[in-house]
Amino acid sequence: AAPGVAGESPAAVLGIITGPDGARLPGATVSARLEGSEESVRAVSNSSGMYRLSDLRTGDYTLMALLSGFEPYTLTGLSVSAGVHRVVDMRMRVATISDIITVTGFSPRDSVEGARTRESSARDVGEALAEATGIHSLRKGGIASDVVLRGFQSKDLNVLIDGQRVYGACPNHMDPAPFHVDFAEVDRIEVAKGPFDINNQGSLGGVVNIVTKKAEPGLHGTGTLSTGSYGYINPSATLSFSRAPFSILGGYSYRRSDAYTDGSGKRFTEGLNFRPESLDSDAFRVGTIWGNVSFSPFAGHLAQFSYSHQQADHVLYPYLLMDAVYDDTNRLNAGYQVTGLAGLVRSVRIQAYFSRVDHWMTDEYRASSLSRPREYSMGTLAGTQALGGKIETMLRSVKVGVEAYHREWNAATSLAGAGYTPQYSIPDVGTDSFGLYSEYARSLSDRVRLSFGGRLDTVTTAADGARANSDLHYAYHSTRLTSKTNNYPSGNVRLSVTTSLGIQFTGGIGHTVRVPDARERYFGLKRMGTDWVGNPGLKPSRNTGLDGGVSFRREGLLVESNLYLNRIADYVTVIPQAKVNMVAGVMNGNARTYQNADARIYGGDILVSYLLSTRFFFSSDVSFVRGTRTTSPERGILTPNLAEIPPVRSRTTMRYDTGRVFAEVEAVFSGAQRNVDTLLGEAPTPGYGIANLKGGVNYRGASLRLGLNNLFGRQYVDYLSYQRDPFRSGARVYEPGRNWFLSLSYRF
């Protein structure tokens, strides 16, 4: 380190590190070297991208920032004087080959770096994202957590992988999009909140884009072995090579675990009708292989191709009555871009993708399958695929694009009580979407930035008329429709103003639309006691949202606050409903079904981040969300509370980080949730508080990460770990008790 001269007040350099899209970058190593000497000071950016270099003597410095996946940032000749604190914000460029298609655009967004997700004990991306402000996860078992963003569940979000649509096949969301990507693939995760995404059709409440790793210049390899409580093991390896004009990367990962125990020592398989031999069986087994190549045939031209295959089997879901026997995924993504053009057209970017998911779930691991003619008493074979793409061009500072995709979704359910006769619960439904969009951003001055955009879509959903259970639809909704087309506009305006005092005000209004999916419109399943029925007459959900924020920076202090209000016309909600028409073969008098209701989702969050010194960071955030709907007794909507809305939550961390050694203590508190949907049988959930510890060491390409979660062994359940039809178990899934994790990695 370079100490200040005796009698002289030391200088400091501080600022925020961002990526090319403005998202803040945590975990960057920043150093200031006194020119003409070997004296230097080093620091690491915190979770808000902030850094501070203290105790600098007067002189000229070379400032450098390093972060895996980004080009080194270097600034020479930086003069500092005694007692002066210089503010230097750094915007880093992606070192790997750039992404073909911009996903989040100018939306308000955050960035979660892959290095930080790998510091956690999370088993998948959905669980890891819950550590970010305003994001929660919905736990269904030991893996495959769903993402909830500001109260919007994944059905009302776009969760993409490299801009590619990857859908789960399970009607119960056993396999949400984040489940289909491995941690070792992830470079960073972009999160855009609110109805401001016009780049992707259907982003009612926001968009999450998981960006996978690309090859960095040279030859590199990484080997990682992660392990932890409950027999968890996760070996992974990647190898890459890049030298102009060609690059290639490949990797493999395997994950498995036993069923975890909660704070009382009870396994999540106990008391939930699992067979005795399943109580101690694997909770999940997942293997993933992936690769990508790129080639630049001419200056300013770039072609990319990537492929990933994932095989998951024996995935237990205590949240539901069935478990996944297998869930197989194939992802292909290709793109071509031309940049650096002169004239009106500055760049052209093209993307094409295909994804396929095959899913088989049964109750063969449960006691309900005993003494049955087959190894299961209920089973659903489901498959979905998406074929789509984008063409995008920059006309000087105006982005213009076209997006189109086709999705197929089918599911057949067999029940022992019906002689295993297949019911086409999702009757081979096709969704065809075509949209045009444009977006513009401009700095009106050094302190004022304006952005606005618009989009026009046409979306058609159509079921196979020979397979659709139109008798069920008519019995409960008086319709036999099997197709529907919707046309609608979307748009937004956002403004950012920074005052001379360093206070930034942001605000905007956005309007986005989501068309009901195949399950919501065309699902049909006869069951004992209560049927489960889609509603072919559902209207698209239309969200008009207001978002406002204030950000204040002073020295090493950052305070951010956001408030938002979403008014959703025709929000899709689940209700119980009585039969309205007598139809032969429809024996039950009641069903669970979907209905439109006007709703409001509103809330806010506040983040305080403070650099106590070069190496000590403090951070604390609080988020709150409330969801209500307009009651309508004539349509069966009797209660005002939206289901599965998370309660207030706070997270406070203290971190010591030198870039070589780090240690962190974290406290998480969640309030009680009493605003429940009693119509669906939801019950209040008590609040809880837990403490977590983690630390690590980096040395010459090797790294060690270890941690202890739920330090005091608290038995608690997160409100979102509740239940979902049509195959709910009715059980709440308790969170893991005290558990440890360890990860060893080496990179060359």
C-alpha positions in Angstrom: 0.0 0.0 0.0 1.0 3.6 -0.5 0.5 5.5 2.8 0.1 9.3 2.9 3.0 11.6 3.8 3.2 12.4 7.5 1.3 15.6 8.3 -0.5 15.5 5.0 -4.2 14.5 4.6 -4.4 11.4 2.5 -6.2 11.5 -0.9 -8.8 9.1 -2.2 -10.3 7.9 -5.4 -13.8 6.5 -5.5 -16.6 5.9 -8.0 -18.9 3.3 -9.5 -18.1 0.7 -12.1 -20.7 -0.1 -14.8 -20.9 -2.3 -17.9 -21.6 -1.0 -21.4 -25.3 -1.0 -20.7 -25.0 1.0 -17.5 -25.6 -1.9 -15.1 -23.4 -1.8 -12.0 -20.7 -4.4 -11.8 -19.8 -5.9 -8.4 -16.6 -7.8 -7.8 -14.2 -5.8 -10.0 -10.7 -5.5 -8.7 -9.5 -1.8 -8.8 -6.0 -0.7 -8.3 -4.2 2.7 -8.2 -0.4 2.6 -8.8 1.8 5.6 -8.1 3.5 6.2 -11.4 7.3 5.8 -11.3 7.0 3.4 -8.4 5.7 0.0 -7.4 3.4 1.4 -4.6 -0.2 0.7 -5.1 -3.6 0.5 -3.4 -6.2 -2.1 -4.3 -9.9 -2.5 -3.7 -12.9 -4.5 -4.9 -16.3 -3.0 -6.0 -19.1 -3.9 -3.8 -22.6 -5.3 -4.6 -23.6 -1.9 -6.0 -20.5 -1.5 -8.1 -18.9 1.0 -5.8 -15.2 1.2 -5.0 -13.0 3.3 -2.8 -9.2 3.7 -2.9 -8.0 5.4 0.3 -4.7 6.6 1.8 -3.2 7.8 -1.5 -0.2 10.2 -1.4 -0.1 13.2 -3.7 1.0 12.3 -7.2 0.0 10.9 -10.6 -1.6 7.4 -10.6 -2.5 4.7 -13.1 -6.0 3.5 -12.4 -7.0 0.0 -13.5 -10.1 -2.1 -13.1 -10.2 -5.9 -13.8 -13.3 -8.2 -14.0 -13.6 -11.5 -15.7 -15.5 -11.2 -19.0 -14.6 -7.5 -19.4 -11.7 -5.6 -21.0 -9.3 -4.1 -18.5 -10.1 -0.5 -17.8 -6.9 1.7 -17.6 -6.6 5.4 -16.9 -3.1 7.0 -16.7 -2.0 10.3 -15.4 -4.7 10.6 -12.8 -3.5 13.4 -10.5 -4.5 13.4 -6.8 -3.8 16.0 -4.2 -3.6 15.9 -0.4 -7.1 15.8 1.2 -8.9 15.6 -2.2 -11.3 12.9 -3.0 -11.5 12.3 -6.7 -14.6 10.7 -8.2 -13.8 8.4 -11.2 -16.7 6.4 -12.6 -15.6 3.6 -15.0 -17.6 2.0 -17.8 -16.1 -1.4 -18.8 -16.4 -3.0 -22.2 -17.2 -6.6 -22.7 -13.9 -8.5 -23.5 -15.7 -11.5 -25.0 -17.5 -11.3 -28.2 -20.5 -9.0 -27.8 -24.1 -10.3 -27.6 -25.8 -10.4 -30.9 -29.2 -9.0 -29.8 -29.8 -6.3 -27.1 -32.3 -7.8 -24.7 -33.1 -5.3 -21.9 -32.7 -2.1 -24.0 -33.0 1.2 -22.0 -35.1 -0.3 -19.2 -34.2 0.3 -15.6 -32.0 -2.7 -14.8 -29.6 -4.4 -12.5 -26.7 -6.8 -13.2 -25.9 -9.9 -11.2 -22.4 -11.2 -12.0 -21.7 -14.9 -12.4 -18.9 -14.7 -9.9 -21.3 -13.5 -7.2 -23.9 -16.2 -7.9 -21.1 -18.8 -7.5 -20.4 -17.4 -4.0 -23.8 -18.5 -2.9 -25.0 -22.0 -1.9 -27.9 -21.7 -4.4 -28.6 -24.8 -6.5 -29.9 -22.9 -9.5 -30.1 -19.4 -11.0 -33.7 -18.8 -9.7 -32.6 -19.4 -6.1 -29.4 -17.3 -6.5 -31.4 -14.3 -8.0 -33.4 -14.1 -4.7 -30.4 -12.3 -3.1 -31.1 -9.3 -5.3 -33.4 -6.4 -4.2 -37.0 -6.9 -5.2 -36.5 -10.5 -6.4 -37.8 -13.6 -4.7 -37.8 -17.2 -5.5 -40.6 -19.8 -5.3 -39.3 -23.1 -3.9 -40.8 -26.4 -5.0 -38.1 -28.7 -3.8 -34.3 -29.0 -3.8 -33.9 -27.3 -7.2 -35.8 -25.5 -10.0 -36.9 -22.4 -8.1 -39.1 -20.0 -9.9 -38.4 -16.3 -10.2 -40.7 -13.6 -8.8 -39.9 -10.0 -9.7 -41.8 -7.2 -7.8 -44.7 -9.6 -7.2 -44.9 -10.8 -10.8 -44.4 -14.5 -11.3 -42.6 -16.0 -14.2 -45.7 -16.3 -16.3 -45.8 -12.5 -16.4 -42.1 -12.1 -17.1 -39.8 -12.9 -19.9 -37.0 -15.1 -18.5 -34.5 -15.5 -21.4 -31.2 -17.2 -22.0 -29.0 -15.1 -24.3 -32.1 -13.5 -25.6 -33.6 -16.9 -26.4 -37.1 -18.0 -25.4 -36.8 -21.3 -23.4 -40.1 -22.5 -21.9 -40.8 -25.2 -19.4 -43.0 -28.1 -20.5 -44.6 -28.9 -17.1 -48.1 -27.5 -16.6 -47.2 -27.0 -13.0 -44.0 -25.0 -13.7 -41.8 -27.8 -12.4 -39.2 -26.7 -14.9 -39.0 -22.9 -15.2 -36.6 -21.2 -17.7 -33.8 -20.7 -15.2 -33.7 -24.4 -14.5 -32.5 -25.0 -18.0 -29.1 -23.3 -17.6 -26.2 -24.3 -15.4 -24.3 -22.0 -13.1 -21.1 -22.8 -14.8 -22.5 -21.4 -18.1 -23.5 -18.1 -16.6 -21.5 -14.9 -17.1 -24.0 -12.4 -15.8 -27.8 -12.0 -15.3 -29.5 -8.8 -16.5 -32.7 -7.8 -14.8 -35.1 -5.1 -16.1 -37.9 -4.2 -13.8 -41.3 -2.9 -14.6 -43.4 -2.6 -17.9 -40.6 -0.9 -19.9 -39.3 -3.8 -22.1 -40.4 -3.3 -25.7 -37.7 -5.6 -27.1 -39.6 -8.8 -26.1 -43.2 -9.6 -26.4 -45.0 -10.4 -23.2 -42.8 -8.7 -20.5 -45.8 -7.7 -18.3 -43.7 -7.1 -15.2 -40.1 -7.2 -16.4 -37.5 -9.3 -18.1 -34.6 -11.4 -16.9 -31.8 -12.3 -19.4 -29.3 -14.9 -18.4 -26.1 -14.2 -20.4 -23.8 -17.2 -20.9 -20.0 -17.1 -21.1 -18.1 -16.6 -24.3 -14.5 -17.3 -25.0 -12.0 -14.7 -23.8 -8.8 -14.0 -25.8 -6.2 -16.8 -25.5 -6.5 -20.3 -24.1 -8.3 -20.6 -20.8 -9.7 -23.4 -18.7 -11.7 -23.6 -15.4 -12.3 -26.6 -13.2 -14.7 -26.3 -10.2 -15.8 -28.7 -7.5 -18.6 -27.6 -5.3 -20.0 -29.6 -2.4 -22.1 -29.1 0.6 -24.7 -30.4 3.1 -27.2 -33.1 2.1 -24.7 -34.9 -0.2 -24.6 -32.0 -2.7 -21.9 -32.3 -5.3 -21.3 -30.2 -8.4 -18.2 -30.8 -10.5 -17.9 -28.6 -13.7 -15.3 -27.7 -16.2 -15.0 -25.3 -19.1 -12.3 -24.9 -21.8 -12.0 -22.0 -24.3 -9.8 -20.6 -27.0 -10.0 -17.4 -28.8 -7.7 -15.8 -31.4 -9.0 -13.5 -34.2 -11.0 -14.3 -36.1 -12.2 -17.5 -34.4 -13.2 -18.6 -30.9 -14.6 -21.7 -29.2 -15.8 -22.6 -25.7 -17.1 -25.9 -24.3 -18.2 -27.1 -20.8 -19.8 -29.8 -18.7 -21.5 -29.8 -15.3 -23.2 -32.4 -13.1 -25.3 -31.7 -10.0 -27.0 -34.0 -7.5 -28.2 -33.9 -3.9 -30.1 -35.8 -1.3 -33.3 -34.3 0.1 -32.4 -31.5 2.5 -33.6 -31.2 6.1 -35.3 -28.2 7.6 -34.5 -26.5 10.9 -36.2 -29.2 12.9 -34.1 -31.9 11.2 -37.0 -33.2 9.1 -36.3 -34.2 5.5 -38.6 -32.5 2.9 -39.7 -36.0 1.8 -41.1 -36.9 5.2 -44.8 -36.8 5.8 -45.6 -36.2 2.2 -46.6 -39.6 1.0 -43.2 -40.6 -0.4 -42.5 -44.3 -0.6 -40.1 -45.5 2.1 -37.3 -46.1 -0.5 -37.7 -42.6 -1.9 -37.2 -40.9 1.5 -33.4 -41.1 1.2 -33.2 -41.2 -2.6 -31.6 -38.4 -4.7 -33.5 -35.1 -4.7 -32.2 -34.3 -8.2 -29.7 -35.3 -10.8 -28.8 -32.9 -13.6 -26.1 -33.1 -16.2 -25.4 -30.3 -18.7 -23.1 -30.0 -21.7 -22.7 -26.8 -23.8 -20.6 -25.1 -26.3 -20.4 -22.0 -28.5 -18.3 -21.0 -31.5 -17.9 -17.6 -33.3 -16.2 -16.5 -36.4 -15.5 -13.0 -37.9 -15.2 -13.4 -41.7 -14.8 -9.7 -42.4 -14.0 -6.6 -40.4 -17.2 -5.6 -38.4 -18.9 -9.0 -39.1 -19.5 -11.7 -36.5 -21.2 -15.0 -36.7 -22.1 -17.0 -33.5 -23.6 -20.4 -32.8 -24.3 -22.1 -29.4 -25.8 -25.4 -28.3 -26.7 -26.8 -24.9 -28.1 -30.1 -23.8 -29.4 -30.8 -20.3 -30.6 -34.1 -18.8 -32.4 -34.0 -15.5 -33.9 -37.0 -13.8 -35.3 -38.1 -10.4 -36.3 -34.5 -9.4 -38.5 -34.6 -6.3 -41.1 -31.9 -5.8 -42.8 -32.1 -2.4 -44.7 -29.0 -3.4 -46.7 -31.2 -5.8 -48.3 -34.7 -6.0 -45.9 -35.8 -8.8 -42.1 -35.7 -9.4 -40.1 -35.4 -12.6 -38.9 -38.8 -13.9 -37.0 -36.9 -16.5 -36.7 -33.4 -18.0 -34.5 -33.0 -21.1 -33.6 -29.7 -22.8 -32.0 -28.8 -26.0 -31.1 -25.2 -26.8 -29.7 -23.9 -30.1 -28.9 -20.2 -30.7 -27.4 -18.5 -33.8 -26.7 -15.0 -34.7 -25.0 -12.7 -37.2 -24.1 -9.0 -36.8 -22.6 -6.3 -38.9 -21.4 -3.2 -37.1 -19.4 -0.1 -37.9 -21.4 0.9 -40.9 -21.5 4.4 -42.2 -24.6 6.4 -43.2 -28.1 5.9 -41.9 -27.8 2.2 -41.1 -25.1 1.8 -38.4 -25.5 -1.9 -37.6 -27.6 -4.9 -38.4 -28.1 -7.8 -36.0 -29.9 -11.1 -36.7 -30.8 -13.9 -34.2 -32.4 -17.3 -34.7 -33.1 -19.9 -32.0 -34.7 -23.2 -31.3 -35.4 -24.8 -27.9 -37.1 -28.1 -27.0 -38.1 -29.5 -23.6 -39.4 -33.0 -22.9 -40.9 -33.7 -19.5 -42.3 -36.9 -17.9 -43.7 -36.6 -14.4 -45.5 -39.3 -12.3 -46.2 -40.3 -8.7 -44.1 -43.4 -8.9 -41.9 -42.2 -6.0 -45.1 -41.8 -3.9 -47.2 -44.2 -1.9 -50.2 -43.2 -4.1 -48.7 -45.4 -6.8 -48.7 -48.6 -4.7 -50.9 -51.5 -5.8 -51.6 -49.9 -9.2 -51.7 -51.7 -12.6 -48.8 -49.6 -13.7 -45.8 -48.1 -11.7 -47.7 -44.9 -11.3 -51.3 -43.8 -10.6 -51.0 -40.5 -12.3 -48.6 -39.2 -15.0 -48.2 -36.3 -17.4 -46.1 -36.5 -20.6 -45.4 -32.9 -21.8 -43.4 -31.3 -24.4 -42.8 -27.8 -25.7 -40.6 -26.1 -28.3 -40.0 -22.6 -29.5 -38.6 -21.5 -32.8 -38.0 -17.8 -33.3 -35.7 -14.9 -33.9 -35.1 -11.2 -34.3 -33.8 -8.8 -36.8 -32.6 -5.5 -35.3 -30.9 -2.4 -36.8 -29.6 0.9 -35.5 -30.6 3.8 -37.7 -28.2 6.2 -36.3 -29.5 6.5 -32.7 -32.9 4.8 -33.3 -33.2 1.1 -32.8 -35.7 -0.7 -35.0 -36.5 -4.4 -34.8 -38.8 -7.2 -35.7 -39.5 -10.3 -33.5 -41.3 -13.5 -34.4 -41.6 -16.8 -32.7 -43.7 -20.0 -32.8 -44.3 -22.1 -29.7 -45.8 -25.6 -29.5 -47.0 -26.9 -26.1 -48.7 -30.3 -25.5 -49.4 -32.4 -22.5 -51.2 -35.7 -22.0 -52.3 -36.8 -18.5 -53.1 -40.4 -17.5 -55.0 -41.3 -14.3 -55.5 -44.8 -12.9 -59.0 -43.9 -11.9 -59.8 -43.3 -15.6 -58.2 -46.5 -16.8 -55.0 -44.6 -17.9 -56.9 -43.2 -20.9 -54.9 -40.1 -21.9 -56.5 -36.7 -21.4 -54.9 -34.0 -23.6 -54.6 -31.6 -20.7 -52.8 -29.1 -23.0 -54.2 -30.0 -26.5 -51.2 -29.3 -28.8 -51.5 -25.6 -28.6 -49.6 -23.4 -31.0 -48.7 -19.7 -30.2 -47.6 -17.5 -33.1 -46.3 -14.1 -32.3 -45.1 -11.3 -34.6 -44.0 -7.8 -33.4 -42.4 -4.6 -34.6 -40.6 -2.4 -32.2 -38.5 0.8 -32.0 -36.6 2.5 -29.3 -34.7 5.8 -29.0 -32.5 7.3 -26.3 -30.9 10.7 -26.2 -28.9 12.8 -23.8 -30.6 16.2 -23.8 -27.7 17.6 -21.8 -25.0 16.4 -19.5 -27.6 15.9 -16.8 -30.8 15.0 -18.7 -31.5 11.8 -20.6 -34.7 10.8 -22.3 -35.7 7.5 -23.8 -38.9 6.2 -25.3 -40.1 3.3 -27.5 -43.1 1.5 -28.9 -44.1 -1.9 -30.1 -47.0 -3.4 -32.0 -47.8 -7.2 -31.8 -50.2 -9.7 -33.1 -50.4 -13.0 -31.3 -52.5 -16.1 -32.1 -53.1 -19.1 -29.8 -54.7 -22.1 -31.4 -55.5 -25.6 -29.9 -55.9 -28.8 -31.8 -59.7 -29.0 -32.0 -59.6 -32.8 -32.1 -57.8 -32.9 -28.8 -59.2 -29.9 -26.9 -61.7 -30.8 -24.2 -64.3 -28.4 -25.4 -67.0 -30.1 -23.3 -65.2 -29.0 -20.1 -64.8 -25.5 -21.5 -68.5 -25.3 -22.3 -69.5 -26.7 -19.0 -67.7 -24.0 -17.1 -67.4 -21.1 -19.5 -70.1 -21.6 -22.1 -67.6 -21.6 -25.0 -66.0 -24.1 -27.4 -63.5 -21.7 -28.8 -60.1 -23.3 -29.8 -58.3 -20.2 -31.2 -58.0 -16.5 -30.6 -56.0 -13.7 -32.1 -55.0 -10.5 -30.2 -53.5 -7.3 -31.6 -52.1 -4.6 -29.3 -49.6 -1.8 -28.8 -47.0 -1.3 -26.1 -44.8 1.6 -25.3 -42.9 3.6 -22.7 -41.3 7.0 -21.9 -38.5 7.4 -19.3 -36.6 10.5 -18.1 -33.5 10.8 -16.0 -32.3 14.1 -14.4 -29.1 14.5 -12.3 -28.8 17.7 -10.2 -25.6 19.6 -9.5 -25.7 18.1 -6.0 -25.4 14.6 -7.4 -29.0 13.6 -6.9 -30.5 11.6 -9.7 -34.2 11.5 -10.3 -35.7 8.9 -12.7 -39.2 8.4 -13.7 -41.3 6.7 -16.4 -44.5 5.3 -17.6 -44.8 2.1 -19.5 -47.5 -0.1 -21.0 -47.0 -3.8 -21.8 -49.3 -6.7 -22.7 -49.2 -10.5 -22.1 -51.4 -12.9 -24.0 -52.7 -15.8 -21.9 -50.7 -19.0 -22.5 -51.9 -22.4 -23.6 -52.5 -23.6 -20.1 -54.6 -20.6 -19.1 -56.8 -20.8 -22.2 -57.1 -24.4 -23.2 -56.2 -26.7 -20.2 -58.7 -29.4 -19.6 -58.5 -32.2 -17.0 -61.3 -34.2 -15.4 -60.4 -35.3 -11.9 -62.1 -36.8 -8.9 -63.9 -34.1 -6.9 -62.8 -31.0 -8.8 -61.9 -30.5 -12.5 -59.2 -28.2 -13.8 -60.2 -26.1 -16.7 -58.7 -23.3 -18.9 -60.8 -20.4 -20.1 -60.7 -19.9 -23.9 -62.3 -16.5 -23.5 -59.5 -14.9 -21.5 -58.4 -11.5 -22.5 -54.8 -10.3 -22.6 -53.4 -8.7 -19.5 -52.5 -5.1 -20.0 -50.2 -3.4 -17.5 -49.8 0.4 -17.3 -47.1 1.1 -14.8 -45.5 4.2 -13.2 -42.0 4.0 -11.8 -40.0 6.7 -10.0 -36.7 6.6 -8.3 -34.2 8.8 -6.4 -30.5 8.1 -6.2 -28.0 10.0 -4.0 -24.2 9.7 -3.9 -21.8 11.4 -1.6 -18.3 10.2 -1.1 -18.7 6.5 -0.3 -22.4 6.6 0.3 -25.1 5.5 -2.1 -28.8 5.7 -1.3 -31.4 4.5 -3.9 -35.1 4.4 -3.5 -37.8 3.3 -6.0 -41.6 3.4 -5.9 -43.8 1.7 -8.5 -47.5 1.3 -9.2 -48.8 -1.2 -11.8 -52.5 -1.2 -12.9 -53.1 -4.4 -14.7 -56.4 -4.7 -16.7 -57.6 -8.2 -17.1 -54.9 -9.8 -14.9 -55.2 -13.6 -15.1 -56.1 -15.0 -11.7 -57.0 -18.5 -10.4 -60.5 -19.0 -8.9 -62.8 -21.9 -7.9 -65.9 -22.0 -10.1 -69.2 -23.9 -10.2 -70.4 -25.6 -13.4 -72.8 -23.4 -15.4 -73.9 -25.9 -18.1 -74.9 -29.5 -17.9 -72.7 -31.5 -20.3 -72.7 -35.3 -20.7 -69.5 -36.8 -19.2 -68.7 -33.8 -17.0 -69.6 -35.2 -13.6 -68.1 -32.8 -11.2 -69.9 -29.6 -10.2 -66.9 -27.5 -9.5 -63.5 -26.7 -11.0 -60.4 -24.6 -10.6 -60.1 -22.2 -13.5 -58.8 -18.9 -14.7 -60.6 -15.5 -14.8 -59.7 -12.0 -15.8 -59.7 -9.4 -13.0 -58.4 -5.8 -12.8 -55.5 -5.8 -10.3 -52.9 -3.5 -8.8 -49.3 -4.4 -7.8 -47.5 -1.7 -6.1 -44.5 -1.3 -3.7 -41.1 0.1 -3.3 -37.5 -0.6 -2.3 -34.6 1.2 -0.8 -30.9 0.4 -0.9 -28.2 1.9 1.2 -24.6 1.1 0.4 -21.6 2.6 2.2 -17.9 2.1 1.7 -16.5 2.2 5.2 -13.0 2.0 3.9 -11.1 0.5 1.0 -11.9 -3.0 2.2 -15.0 -2.8 4.4 -18.5 -2.5 2.8 -21.9 -2.1 4.3 -25.1 -2.7 2.4 -28.7 -2.9 3.4 -32.0 -3.1 1.4 -35.7 -3.3 2.1 -38.3 -4.3 -0.4 -42.1 -4.2 -0.2 -44.9 -5.3 -2.6 -48.7 -5.5 -2.3 -51.1 -7.1 -4.8 -54.9 -6.6 -4.9 -57.6 -7.2 -7.4 -61.2 -5.9 -7.9 -63.7 -8.3 -6.5 -66.5 -9.5 -8.7 -68.9 -12.0 -7.0 -70.8 -12.7 -10.2 -67.5 -14.1 -11.7 -66.5 -15.9 -8.5 -63.8 -13.3 -7.5 -64.7 -12.9 -3.8 -61.4 -11.8 -2.1 -59.3 -8.8 -2.9 -55.8 -10.2 -2.2 -53.7 -11.6 -5.1 -52.2 -15.0 -4.4 -48.5 -15.6 -3.7 -47.4 -12.0 -3.2 -44.2 -11.9 -1.1 -44.1 -10.0 2.2 -41.7 -7.2 3.2 -38.1 -8.4 3.3 -34.8 -6.8 4.3 -31.2 -8.0 3.7 -28.1 -6.4 5.5 -24.5 -7.4 4.8 -21.1 -6.4 6.1 -18.2 -7.5 3.8 -14.5 -7.4 4.1 -12.8 -7.8 0.7 -9.2 -7.3 -0.4 -9.6 -8.9 -3.8 -7.6 -11.9 -2.5 -9.5 -12.6 0.8 -13.1 -11.9 1.6 -15.5 -12.5 4.4 -19.2 -11.6 4.7 -21.9 -11.8 7.3 -25.5 -11.4 6.3 -28.8 -11.0 8.1 -32.1 -11.6 6.3 -35.5 -10.7 7.8 -38.9 -11.3 6.3 -42.2 -10.0 7.6 -45.3 -12.0 8.2 -47.7 -12.3 5.3 -51.4 -11.9 6.3 -52.8 -10.6 3.0 -53.7 -14.0 1.6 -56.1 -15.4 -0.9 -58.4 -17.4 1.3 -60.5 -18.4 -1.8 -57.6 -20.7 -2.8 -56.9 -21.8 0.8 -53.9 -19.7 1.4 -53.0 -19.2 5.1 -51.0 -16.5 6.8 -47.2 -17.1 7.1 -45.2 -15.9 10.1 -42.1 -13.8 9.6 -38.5 -15.0 10.2 -34.9 -13.9 10.6 -31.8 -15.8 9.6 -28.0 -15.2 9.6 -25.5 -16.4 6.9 -21.7 -16.4 6.8 -19.4 -16.9 3.8 -15.8 -16.2 2.9 -13.1 -17.1 0.4 -9.5 -16.8 -0.8 -8.1 -16.2 -4.3 -4.5 -17.1 -5.1 -2.9 -17.3 -8.6 -5.9 -18.6 -10.4 -7.1 -20.8 -7.5 -10.1 -19.9 -5.4 -11.8 -21.3 -2.4 -15.4 -20.4 -1.3 -17.1 -21.6 1.8 -20.1 -20.6 3.8 -22.6 -21.5 6.5 -26.3 -20.7 5.9 -29.1 -20.4 8.5 -26.5 -20.1 11.2 -28.9 -20.7 14.1 -30.8 -23.5 12.4 -34.1 -21.7 12.2 -37.1 -23.6 11.0 -39.0 -21.4 8.7 -41.0 -21.3 5.5 -40.9 -18.7 2.8 -44.4 -17.4 1.9 -43.9 -18.3 -1.8 -43.1 -21.9 -1.0 -46.8 -22.7 -0.9 -48.9 -24.6 -3.4 -50.0 -24.6 -7.1 -52.7 -26.4 -9.0 -53.6 -28.7 -10.7 -51.4 -31.2 -8.9 -50.7 -29.5 -5.6 -49.8 -31.5 -2.5 -51.1 -28.8 -0.2 -47.8 -28.9 1.7 -45.6 -26.0 2.5 -42.0 -26.6 1.7 -39.8 -25.5 4.6 -36.4 -23.9 3.8 -33.2 -25.8 4.5 -31.9 -25.8 8.1 -28.3 -25.0 9.0 -26.2 -26.0 6.0 -22.7 -25.5 4.7 -21.2 -25.2 1.2 -17.7 -25.3 -0.2 -16.3 -24.6 -3.7 -12.8 -25.1 -5.1 -11.9 -23.7 -8.4 -8.8 -23.3 -10.6 -8.6 -21.2 -13.7 -5.7 -20.8 -16.2 
